[in-house]
Protein backbone atom coordinates (compact mmCIF):
# COMPACT_ATOMS: atom_id res chain seq x y z
CA UNK A 1 0.00 0.00 0.00
CA UNK A 2 2.15 2.86 -1.30
CA UNK A 3 -0.18 5.54 0.02
CA UNK A 4 -0.83 3.94 3.43
CA UNK A 5 -4.58 3.96 2.85
CA UNK A 6 -6.87 1.24 4.13
CA UNK A 7 -10.42 0.71 2.95
CA UNK A 8 -13.48 -1.51 3.37
CA UNK A 9 -15.56 -2.09 0.28
CA UNK A 10 -19.36 -1.71 0.72
CA UNK A 11 -21.99 -3.34 -1.44
CA UNK A 12 -22.74 -0.28 -3.60
CA UNK A 13 -23.28 3.48 -3.51
CA UNK A 14 -27.04 2.82 -3.41
CA UNK A 15 -26.56 0.72 -0.28
CA UNK A 16 -24.58 3.55 1.36
CA UNK A 17 -27.20 6.18 0.54
CA UNK A 18 -30.00 4.01 1.88
CA UNK A 19 -28.05 3.28 5.06
CA UNK A 20 -27.35 6.93 5.89
CA UNK A 21 -30.84 8.13 5.01
CA UNK A 22 -32.47 5.91 7.59
CA UNK A 23 -30.75 2.99 9.27
CA UNK A 24 -27.67 4.87 10.48
CA UNK A 25 -29.74 7.18 12.68
CA UNK A 26 -32.43 4.70 13.67
CA UNK A 27 -30.07 1.91 14.72
CA UNK A 28 -26.44 2.97 15.10
CA UNK A 29 -26.93 6.33 16.83
CA UNK A 30 -30.17 5.55 18.63
CA UNK A 31 -28.14 3.34 20.99
CA UNK A 32 -26.57 6.56 22.30
CA UNK A 33 -29.82 8.09 23.51
CA UNK A 34 -28.49 9.07 26.95
CA UNK A 35 -25.45 10.70 25.37
CA UNK A 36 -27.63 12.67 22.96
CA UNK A 37 -29.91 13.94 25.72
CA UNK A 38 -26.97 15.11 27.83
CA UNK A 39 -25.30 16.75 24.84
CA UNK A 40 -28.47 18.67 24.03
CA UNK A 41 -28.77 19.81 27.64
CA UNK A 42 -25.16 21.04 27.68
CA UNK A 43 -25.55 22.81 24.34
CA UNK A 44 -28.73 24.53 25.53
CA UNK A 45 -27.10 25.71 28.78
CA UNK A 46 -23.58 26.75 27.73
CA UNK A 47 -24.14 27.31 24.00
CA UNK A 48 -21.25 25.16 22.72
CA UNK A 49 -21.20 22.05 20.55
CA UNK A 50 -19.50 18.88 21.74
CA UNK A 51 -15.99 19.51 23.01
CA UNK A 52 -14.14 18.19 19.95
CA UNK A 53 -16.12 20.33 17.51
CA UNK A 54 -15.68 23.23 19.92
CA UNK A 55 -11.94 22.59 19.80
CA UNK A 56 -11.97 22.65 16.00
CA UNK A 57 -13.81 25.97 15.94
CA UNK A 58 -11.24 27.39 18.34
CA UNK A 59 -8.50 26.33 15.89
CA UNK A 60 -10.29 28.09 13.04
CA UNK A 61 -10.80 31.16 15.22
CA UNK A 62 -7.13 31.23 16.28
CA UNK A 63 -6.01 31.02 12.65
CA UNK A 64 -8.27 33.96 11.74
CA UNK A 65 -10.75 32.14 9.51
CA UNK A 66 -13.82 33.10 11.54
CA UNK A 67 -13.09 36.82 11.76
CA UNK A 68 -14.86 38.00 8.59
CA UNK A 69 -18.27 36.32 8.80
CA UNK A 70 -17.28 33.55 6.37
CA UNK A 71 -19.78 31.62 4.31
CA UNK A 72 -19.63 28.09 5.74
CA UNK A 73 -20.78 24.77 4.33
CA UNK A 74 -20.86 21.84 6.76
CA UNK A 75 -21.22 18.43 5.16
CA UNK A 76 -23.41 16.21 7.34
CA UNK A 77 -25.14 17.43 10.45
CA UNK A 78 -24.49 14.41 12.63
CA UNK A 79 -26.06 14.68 16.08
CA UNK A 80 -27.15 18.33 15.98
CA UNK A 81 -24.27 19.16 18.33
CA UNK A 82 -23.21 22.21 16.34
CA UNK A 83 -26.58 23.66 15.45
CA UNK A 84 -27.38 25.90 18.41
CA UNK A 85 -23.78 27.08 18.66
CA UNK A 86 -23.42 27.90 14.97
CA UNK A 87 -26.91 29.35 14.68
CA UNK A 88 -26.01 31.82 17.43
CA UNK A 89 -22.59 32.85 16.04
CA UNK A 90 -22.77 32.50 12.26
CA UNK A 91 -25.92 33.07 10.26
CA UNK A 92 -24.09 32.49 6.99
CA UNK A 93 -23.96 28.70 7.22
CA UNK A 94 -25.56 25.90 5.22
CA UNK A 95 -25.50 22.12 5.51
CA UNK A 96 -25.70 19.05 3.29
CA UNK A 97 -27.49 16.14 4.95
CA UNK A 98 -28.69 12.75 3.69
CA UNK A 99 -31.44 11.96 6.20
CA UNK A 100 -34.68 13.62 4.97
CA UNK A 101 -36.13 13.69 8.50
CA UNK A 102 -33.12 15.63 9.77
CA UNK A 103 -33.43 18.04 6.85
CA UNK A 104 -37.08 18.71 7.63
CA UNK A 105 -36.47 19.21 11.37
CA UNK A 106 -33.53 21.57 10.92
CA UNK A 107 -35.16 23.70 8.23
CA UNK A 108 -38.11 24.02 10.62
CA UNK A 109 -35.76 25.00 13.46
CA UNK A 110 -34.20 27.78 11.37
CA UNK A 111 -37.54 28.72 9.78
CA UNK A 112 -35.89 28.69 6.35
CA UNK A 113 -34.10 26.28 4.05
CA UNK A 114 -30.55 25.95 5.35
CA UNK A 115 -30.06 22.25 4.56
CA UNK A 116 -29.66 20.58 1.18
CA UNK A 117 -30.92 17.00 1.19
CA UNK A 118 -28.72 14.49 -0.60
CA UNK A 119 -25.41 12.67 -0.77
CA UNK A 120 -22.50 15.05 -1.43
CA UNK A 121 -21.10 12.35 -3.73
CA UNK A 122 -24.10 12.75 -6.03
CA UNK A 123 -25.26 16.35 -5.86
CA UNK A 124 -23.76 19.50 -7.39
CA UNK A 125 -24.17 22.72 -5.43
CA UNK A 126 -24.14 25.95 -7.42
CA UNK A 127 -22.72 28.17 -4.67
CA UNK A 128 -19.20 28.69 -3.41
CA UNK A 129 -18.15 28.86 0.23
CA UNK A 130 -15.28 30.23 2.28
CA UNK A 131 -15.01 27.27 4.68
CA UNK A 132 -16.11 23.71 3.96
CA UNK A 133 -16.18 21.88 7.29
CA UNK A 134 -15.99 18.06 7.38
CA UNK A 135 -15.57 16.42 10.76
CA UNK A 136 -15.56 12.62 10.58
CA UNK A 137 -17.21 12.66 7.16
CA UNK A 138 -14.54 11.89 4.56
CA UNK A 139 -14.08 8.32 5.80
CA UNK A 140 -17.74 7.56 5.00
CA UNK A 141 -17.63 8.42 1.29
CA UNK A 142 -17.10 5.89 -1.50
CA UNK A 143 -15.92 8.03 -4.43
CA UNK A 144 -13.23 10.29 -2.97
CA UNK A 145 -12.15 11.64 -6.37
CA UNK A 146 -15.68 12.91 -7.03
CA UNK A 147 -15.90 14.43 -3.56
CA UNK A 148 -12.61 16.31 -3.96
CA UNK A 149 -13.66 17.66 -7.35
CA UNK A 150 -16.91 18.81 -5.73
CA UNK A 151 -14.94 20.55 -2.98
CA UNK A 152 -12.87 22.43 -5.55
CA UNK A 153 -15.97 23.63 -7.34
CA UNK A 154 -17.65 24.76 -4.10
CA UNK A 155 -14.66 26.58 -2.59
CA UNK A 156 -13.92 30.27 -2.93
CA UNK A 157 -10.37 31.16 -3.95
CA UNK A 158 -7.91 31.54 -1.04
CA UNK A 159 -10.27 29.83 1.38
CA UNK A 160 -10.16 26.40 3.02
CA UNK A 161 -11.44 22.88 3.50
CA UNK A 162 -11.27 21.71 7.14
CA UNK A 163 -10.85 17.93 7.48
CA UNK A 164 -11.03 15.93 10.72
CA UNK A 165 -10.69 12.14 10.41
CA UNK A 166 -9.66 9.21 12.64
CA UNK A 167 -5.85 9.08 12.66
CA UNK A 168 -5.20 5.48 11.62
CA UNK A 169 -1.45 5.48 12.10
CA UNK A 170 -2.57 4.52 15.59
CA UNK A 171 -3.23 0.76 15.63
CA UNK A 172 -5.86 1.28 18.33
CA UNK A 173 -7.67 3.91 16.23
CA UNK A 174 -7.42 1.78 13.08
CA UNK A 175 -9.14 -1.15 14.80
CA UNK A 176 -11.77 1.21 16.26
CA UNK A 177 -12.37 2.76 12.83
CA UNK A 178 -12.74 -0.63 11.13
CA UNK A 179 -14.69 -2.61 13.69
CA UNK A 180 -16.82 -0.07 15.56
CA UNK A 181 -17.94 2.31 12.81
CA UNK A 182 -19.21 1.99 9.22
CA UNK A 183 -16.12 3.72 7.80
CA UNK A 184 -15.06 2.96 4.24
CA UNK A 185 -11.60 4.60 4.39
CA UNK A 186 -9.03 4.76 7.18
CA UNK A 187 -6.45 7.52 6.73
CA UNK A 188 -2.84 8.15 7.66
CA UNK A 189 -1.04 11.48 7.22
CA UNK A 190 0.55 10.24 4.01
CA UNK A 191 -2.65 8.97 2.44
CA UNK A 192 -4.70 12.05 3.30
CA UNK A 193 -2.03 14.46 2.10
CA UNK A 194 -1.48 12.51 -1.14
CA UNK A 195 -5.20 12.39 -1.80
CA UNK A 196 -5.58 16.17 -1.64
CA UNK A 197 -2.24 16.96 -3.28
CA UNK A 198 -3.30 14.89 -6.29
CA UNK A 199 -6.60 16.80 -6.28
CA UNK A 200 -4.78 20.18 -6.62
CA UNK A 201 -4.98 21.15 -2.96
CA UNK A 202 -2.10 22.13 -0.72
CA UNK A 203 -1.94 21.65 3.03
CA UNK A 204 -1.51 24.72 5.22
CA UNK A 205 -2.11 23.30 8.70
CA UNK A 206 -1.95 19.87 10.34
CA UNK A 207 -2.09 18.50 13.87
CA UNK A 208 -3.39 15.45 15.68
CA UNK A 209 -4.76 14.84 19.15
CA UNK A 210 -5.87 11.95 21.33
CA UNK A 211 -9.20 11.84 23.08
CA UNK A 212 -8.75 11.33 26.78
CA UNK A 213 -10.16 8.25 28.44
CA UNK A 214 -13.46 9.50 29.80
CA UNK A 215 -14.50 6.17 31.28
CA UNK A 216 -13.99 6.96 34.95
CA UNK A 217 -16.49 4.32 36.07
CA UNK A 218 -17.65 0.86 35.06
CA UNK A 219 -21.16 2.38 34.91
CA UNK A 220 -21.72 3.98 31.51
CA UNK A 221 -24.28 6.46 32.81
CA UNK A 222 -21.69 7.93 35.21
CA UNK A 223 -19.26 8.32 32.31
CA UNK A 224 -21.88 10.30 30.39
CA UNK A 225 -22.48 12.55 33.38
CA UNK A 226 -18.72 13.14 33.56
CA UNK A 227 -18.64 14.18 29.88
CA UNK A 228 -21.62 16.46 30.51
CA UNK A 229 -19.73 18.19 33.36
CA UNK A 230 -16.67 18.66 31.13
CA UNK A 231 -18.88 20.31 28.52
CA UNK A 232 -20.50 22.55 31.11
CA UNK A 233 -17.08 23.74 32.30
CA UNK A 234 -15.62 23.81 28.75
CA UNK A 235 -12.74 21.62 29.91
CA UNK A 236 -10.66 19.77 27.29
CA UNK A 237 -11.42 16.12 26.59
CA UNK A 238 -8.29 15.68 24.45
CA UNK A 239 -4.51 16.00 24.48
CA UNK A 240 -2.64 17.38 21.46
CA UNK A 241 0.10 15.18 20.00
CA UNK A 242 1.43 12.19 21.87
CA UNK A 243 2.62 8.72 20.93
CA UNK A 244 0.10 7.34 18.44
CA UNK A 245 0.82 3.78 19.54
CA UNK A 246 -0.64 4.42 22.98
CA UNK A 247 -4.20 3.22 23.48
CA UNK A 248 -6.73 5.91 22.66
CA UNK A 249 -8.74 7.40 19.80
CA UNK A 250 -6.61 9.79 17.74
CA UNK A 251 -8.01 12.44 15.40
CA UNK A 252 -6.09 14.00 12.50
CA UNK A 253 -6.91 17.62 11.62
CA UNK A 254 -5.83 19.00 8.27
CA UNK A 255 -6.62 22.30 6.56
CA UNK A 256 -6.26 22.49 2.79
CA UNK A 257 -6.59 25.29 0.27
CA UNK A 258 -6.49 25.23 -3.51
CA UNK A 259 -3.11 25.39 -5.19
CA UNK A 260 -2.45 28.73 -6.84
CA UNK A 261 -1.69 26.92 -10.10
CA UNK A 262 -5.14 25.32 -10.29
CA UNK A 263 -7.45 27.04 -12.76
CA UNK A 264 -11.19 26.75 -12.30
VENBEL-V777630 format. One record per backbone hydrogen bond with DSSP energy under -1.0 kcal/mol. NH is the residue of the N-H (numbers start at 0). CO is the residue of the C=O. If there is no record, write none. Layout:
((NH,CO) (NH,CO))
This chain:
((3,0) (5,185) (7,183) (15,11) (16,12) (17,13) (18,14) (19,15) (20,16) (23,18) (25,21) (26,22) (28,23) (31,28) (35,31) (36,32) (37,33) (38,34) (39,35) (40,36) (41,37) (42,38) (43,39) (44,40) (45,41) (46,42) (53,49) (54,50) (55,51) (56,52) (57,53) (58,54) (59,55) (60,56) (61,57) (62,58) (63,60) (64,59) (71,91) (72,130) (73,93) (74,132) (75,95) (79,76) (85,81) (86,82) (87,83) (88,84) (89,85) (93,71) (94,113) (95,73) (96,115) (102,98) (103,99) (104,100) (105,101) (106,102) (107,103) (108,104) (109,105) (111,106) (115,94) (117,96) (121,118) (122,118) (128,153) (129,70) (130,70) (131,159) (132,72) (133,161) (135,163) (139,136) (140,137) (143,141) (146,142) (147,143) (148,144) (149,145) (150,146) (151,147) (152,148) (153,149) (155,128) (158,155) (159,129) (160,255) (161,131) (162,253) (163,133) (164,251) (166,249) (167,165) (167,186) (169,166) (173,169) (174,170) (175,171) (176,172) (177,173) (178,174) (179,175) (182,180) (183,138) (184,138) (185,5) (191,187) (192,188) (193,189) (194,190) (195,191) (196,192) (197,193) (199,196) (200,195) (201,256) (203,254) (204,254) (206,252) (208,250) (209,238) (210,248) (211,236) (215,213) (222,218) (223,219) (224,220) (225,221) (226,222) (227,223) (228,224) (229,225) (230,226) (231,227) (232,228) (234,229) (238,209) (240,207) (245,242) (250,208) (251,164) (252,206) (253,162) (254,204) (255,160) (256,201) (258,199) (261,258))
